[in-house]
Amino acid sequence: MSKNLPPTTIKILDSIAEVPARQWDECAGSNNPTLSHAFLSALEDSGSVRAETGWLPRHLAVYDDAGILAAATPLYLKGHSYGEYVFDWGWADAFERAGGQYYPKLQSCVPFTPVGGPRLLIRSGSDETERHYGDILISGMIELCERSGVSSIHVTFPNKHEWQHFANRGFLQRTGEQFHWHNDDYASFDDFLVSLSSRKRKNIRKEREKVAQLGLEFRALSGAELTEQVWDIFNGFYNDTSDRKWGEAYLTRTFFSMLSQRMAENVVLIMAYEDNRPVAGALNLIGGDVLYGRNWGCNTDFKYLHFECCYYQAIDYAIAHKLKRVEAGAQGPHKLQRGYLPVKTYSAHWIRDQGLRQAIEQFLDSERRQVDHEIHVLNSHSPFRSTDPS
């Protein structure tokens, strides 16, 4: 390592509020809103992320010799595995049946948010400087894990470059899949449909026609349109869906208000109305040229409404605003026939117990091959008339 690299100080932060927003965002960049100081602080300040919910902030911050933040990673001490979207319940169960203690663990991620992006947030510089700060952050994670006696470190949804960096430092590599829609410079939704096979095109038109017959109106709300009344309504949708699917809502009502106060222009809330009465909503975030689908809820049961609100309206919005991609969140092979193609996702895992590490390593070797095979098979059933699976 070059002797020209500046001396540094690393700290563990109990809250992201300990870092000036501008300094954090200079490290996080502007393309991914979920990594912004505004988003992460809204999670903490709203009480969605706190010790009582099993998410205790332990962010790592690296300062240069001038006392300015040079690098950071969002990091949490976790007492469970909820809200992560990369499932390790089986690992925890096996370790605890063998007499170990899996929780607490360290988690580097954006809570409740399966959006890919950097986890080693580094102020721009030379490649050598960025590697240097990346190594400092990874070493800091490992030291914190060993010093506090927790079982493991889990870095979920990093980018591929970071995934390899973590592997070079002894982390185990895991893959998964999501489904993303890619904008091939479409002029309209019909232009997108032309690119699909006849059968898939007809199916989507049928679904949209069924929703159209309901007479619903869809509005994409952003900025000043996101009033407290709107959030009251959406929060009801969100809680109702959470109660039915997971049993507990992760996000508090206050979080949505703070989202408006801190980053309203990054929010696109697609609301469905029946006779001017709200019946469903889908929360999206905009970052760079990407629309990130996040939360959905409704208070009625209209067939195909979920597909329309979350997938087709998102495509309409992306085309109209010349966005390059829609990331529709976790899960969902059913998204394939609606124009969303499989994309590989990444996670990295540092396991302190060698016996558990060896068992997980063997499992991950097999799982990665399975993920590769599944993506290959899914691409072979692409809804598009012609596509390059690579």
N, C-alpha and C positions, 0 to 999 in steps of 0.2 A: 504494500500500500504506500502511496506517495507520501513523502514527508510534508507536502504542501497542503494536505488536508487539515482543516481547522480543528482545534480542540473542541470537545463537546461536553454537555452535561445532560444526563437523562433523568427524567422525573416520572413518578407515577401520579396521575391526576385522579382525584375523587370525583371530578365533574369536568365536563368540557367547558364549563363557564370559567374555569381557571385560565383558559387560553383566549386571547383576543380573537374575535371572529375573523378579522382580516388576515391574521397570521395563519390561522387554521386553514382558511380557504385558499391561501396562497400555496399551501401544501396539497390540499385536496383537489385543486383545479376547479373548473367551472362546468365541466361536462356532465357530471353525475350529481343530481340534486340530493340524493340520499346520503352522500358523504359530506354535504355542506354543514357548516357550523349551525345554520338555521334549523336544519332538519334534525340533527342529532341533539341539539339543545332543546328543541321542542319535545322530543321524546323524554328527556330527563326532567325538564321543568314542568311538564304536564303530569308527572307521576306515572307515566306509562312504563318508564325504565327507572327502577329504584330497587333497593335491597329487598323490600317487601314483596316485589314481584319476581324475585330471583335473578335480577339483573343488576349487579353492583358494578358501577363504572370503575375501571382500572386502566384508563387510557395511558399509553406511553407517549411521552413528549421528549424530543431531543432538541436542545438549544445550542446554538453556535456560541462562539466566544463573545459575541455582542449581546447575548441574552435574547436573541430572536429565535422563534420556533423554526427549526430547519427540517424536522420530520416528526411524524406522529403516526400512531395506529389506534383506531377505536378498539377498545378491549374491555371485556366484562368478565367478572367472576360470576359463574352460573351455578345455581343450586338444582338445576333440572335441564331438560333438553327441549323445552317448548319454544316455539317461535323462531326456529332456526332453519327449517326446511332441508336440512341434511341430517338424516336420521341415524342416531347412534344408540337408540334404546337397547338394541341387542348387545352392544358392547358393554353397556352399563350393567345389564342384567347378568351377563356371563361373568364379569369381573366381580360383582358383588356376591354371586353364588359361590365363587371360588374364595371368598373371604376378603376381597379387596373393597376399597371405598372409591367409587368412581366420581362422586360429587363431593365437593365442588370441583369445577373445571374452569379453564380460561377459554373465552370465545372471542375471536376477532371477527367482527361482522357488523352489519347494520341491523339492529334488532327488528325482528318481524318483517324483514325485507329481503326476499331472494333475488336481489339485483346484483349482477356482476359488476366488478370494478376494482380499482386498486385498494389494497389494505395497508400497504406500506406507503403512506402519504408523504411525499418528499418534495420540498421546494426545488424547482427546476435548477439544474446545474449540469456539469459534465457527467458522462457515463460513470466515470470513476467515483465522483462525489456521490452520485445516486446509489451505486453499489455499496459504498462506505456506510451511508446512512441506513440503507436497507439491512446491512449486516448488524449494525448497532441495534436496530429495532428487533430483529430476530433474536439476537443474543439477549436483549432485555427481556423478551418474552420467556425464553428458556430459563434465565436466571430467576425471574419472578415465579415461574412454575416450581422450580426446585426449592427455592427459598421458602415458599409458602406451603409446600408439601401437597399441592393439588395433583390430580392424577394425570392431567393432559392439557394440551393446547389444541384448539380447533380453529382453523382459518377457513371460513366458508365464502364461496363465490369470489375469490381473487381472480385477477386476469391470468392468462396462461404464462406470461413471462414471470410473474411473481410465483406462481405455482412451481415452476422449475427452480426458482431461487430458494424457496423453502425446502424443496427436495434435496438441493445441494447442501443444506444445513441439517439433514437427517430427518426431515418430516416425511411421513407417509403420504402418498398421492392417491387421491380419490377423484372419480369423475361421476357426473350425472348428466341429465339432459333437461332442457327447457324447449319451448317452442316460440320462435320469433317470426314475425312477418317482415318481409323486406320489400321496400318500395323501389320498384324498377322504373322510376320516373313515370309512374302512371298519371294520366291526365284526369281520371275519374275512377269511381268504383267499377263501372262497366268496363273500363279499359283494363282494370285488374282482372275482371272475370274472363275476359277474352283469353288471358294467358292460361286459364285452367282447362282441364279436360272437360268434355261436354257433360259427363255425368255429374262431376263436382260443381260445375257452373250451374246446372239445373237445380241441384240440391240447395245451394246457397240462395238462389233466387226464390225457391219455394219457401225457405225459412223466412227470408225477409218479407215476402209477400204475406205470409201468415201474420207476422207482426204488424205489417202495414194495415191489414184488415181490422186490427184492434183499434185503429184510430189514435194511436199514441203519438205524442210529440216529444222529440228529443232536443235537449238544449245542452250545449257545451259551455259550462260556466267557468269563469276564471277571473282573477283580479278582484275588482270591487263587487262583482256579481256574487261572490262567495260571502253572503251575509250570515249572521248568526242564526237566522231562521232557517236558511238552507242547511247549515250544519246540524241544527237540531233534528231536521228531517232525516238527513243522511245518517246521523249517529243512530237514530232509531232503526234504520235499515241494517246498518252494520251490526248492531247488537243482536237483532233478530236472527241474522244469518249466523253470527258467531255462536249464539245459544244453540242453534240447531246442528251446527257442524262440529264445534270444538268444545262447547260448554262454558267458555269464558272468553270475553273480548279482551284483546291485548291493549288496544288503544283507548285512552280515556276521552271523554267529550272535550276536555280542555285542550287536548292535543290538536284537534281540528281547528279550534279557534287560533291557536298559536301558529299553525300552518298558514293560515290566512294572514296573520299579523306579520309573519317573518318572510314568507316566500309565496305570496298569492299568485304572482305571475308565473310561477313554475307549476301551478296546480291546474288541472283540467278535470272538472267534475261533470260527467255526463249524466244528466238526470232525465228520466222518462216521466211523462205526465199523461194522465187520462182525464180529459175534461178539466184541464188545468190543476189537477190534483196529483202531487208527486207519488209515484208508485215504485220507483226503483232508481238506483244510482250506482255509478262506477267511478271510483277515484283513480285518477292518473296523474303522473308527474312528467314534466318535460325537462330534459337535460340535453343540451347540444341539439343534435338532430334525431333524438330518440324520444318516443313516448313510452313511459313505463306504466303498465297496468298494475294497480295495487289492490284495492279493496272493492268489494261488491256487496250490495244488499238490496232487498226488496220487501214489500209488505203484501204481495199478492203472488199468484202462481199462473203467469201467462207463459204458454209454451213458446220456446225459442227466445224469450226476452233476455235471458242471460247471454246467449250468443250475440244477439243484436247489440245489447248495451256494452258488453265488454270487448267483443271482437270486431264486429262490423262497423260500429260507430267509431271505434278507435282507428280502423283503417280509413274510414271517411275523413276523420280529422287529420291523420298523417298525410293523406294525399293532398288535402286542401292547404295544409301548412308546409308542404314539401319536406316532411320529416322522412328520414331514411329507414327507420326501423320502428316496429312496435314489439316490445317485450311483454308478453302476456302473463308473466309470473310463473309460479311453480305448477308442476303436474300437467296432465292433459293431453294424451295422445289424440283425444277427440278434436284437438285444435288443428291437427294435420289436414283433415279434409276441408278445413275452412281457410286454408292458405298459409298456416303457420308451420314452418319447417323446423325439424329438430336441430338443436345446437348443443354442443357439449359444454358442460359447466364443470368447475373445478373446486376442490377443497384440499387442504393440507392438514396433517394431524401429527402432533408430537406426543408420544405416549411414554410416560416415565417408567412404568413397570415393564421389564423386558419380556416377561412371559405373555402379558397382554399384547405387547407390541408385535411379537412374532405371530400370534394368532390373528391379529387384525391385518398384518401385512399379507398373510396367505389369503385371507378373505378378499382383500382389495385387489390382489393380482387377478383373481377370478372375476371380481365384479367389473374391473376396467374392461376386460375382454367382453363381458356380457353387454356393457354399455355400448362399446364399439359395434358389436353385432346388431344390437337393437337399433342404433342410429342408421346403420347400413340398410337394415330391413325396412325401416320407416321411410328412408329416402327412396327406396325402390318402389314404394307406394305413394310417391309424391302426387299431389293433386294437379300439378302443373303438366302441361302438354309435353314439355321437354325441360329438363333441368340437369344441372351438373352436380351430382351428389357430393363432390369434393368441396 
